[in-house]
Amino acid sequence: MSEAETYDEAVHVERPGADLYVEQVGPKTGRTVYYLHGGPGYHAHAFRDLLGDDLERYRMIYADQRGGGRSYADAPFDLDVLADDVAAVLEVLGAAPASLLAHAFGATVAVRAALRHPERIDSIVLVNPWFSMPMLARTLQREAAQRSGRPDTALPPEGALADAEALDPLELVDTAFGQVSAKTLFDALEFPDPSTRLRLEHSDATALLGPTATAGIDAPWRVDVLRDLTTLTTPTVVVSGTRDGTAFPDQVEAGLARLPEAMSGLLDAGHYPWIDDPASFLQLLEDALPPA
């Protein structure tokens, strides 16, 4: 394609309290796919770096969420603000309607954005979604208890856990990270193969990111969109790596129970299936996304 037929640009989108860094690449007539990275506070660089060449058929939008990567935030914010940022970027780029491709924590942003701005979003694909950060806190507590040699202190499984909402997620993660470092815990749960972790860490190291002193989301461990799912009407596909202990099975099963119309796909992969099994991930993505 000629340059006149494609995008390949970086755009700064000014928002109240934030300056958003956005990259737009691909054919001007292609299906628009807005990638929502995980975190909170991560970035979109690694996904584009590791998979972008295989997504050239799509009009891809890679945006660092406020407070992460190359996007600055000058004050704390909530999930609604992140969702409204998505709509604002789509408006500035003239890119609606779009599909949201969301990973991990990005799923909470995608769900909220689809509910608040249904006219701009016509489908969502959720990859290893974290619908509930309190649920993730409970997963981390169980894993830390096992790894620290104190299995007797582990919480019961989700299905047998009474009054889960009474548990303070911040206390749970503080206890978990006091027993086992956060990196050790997440590495154990997310990476079935060390080579995946090494590839991701290498990509992260090459990223030219913005200032580290930036505001973040309020009370991140209390973010939960499970109740939101019962009112979601946007066509949804849930893609799960069966070897990702952060999302599968608890988050995925809880989400699908509230999304009876959603499609789902399973991969023999960890938290980053586009690294573990890119061919299968790309096929699932092609099947999940509507045509241009």
Order of alpha helices (4+ residues) and beta strands (2+ residues): beta-beta-beta-alpha-beta-beta-alpha-beta-alpha-beta-alpha-alpha-alpha-alpha-alpha-beta-alpha-beta-alpha-alpha
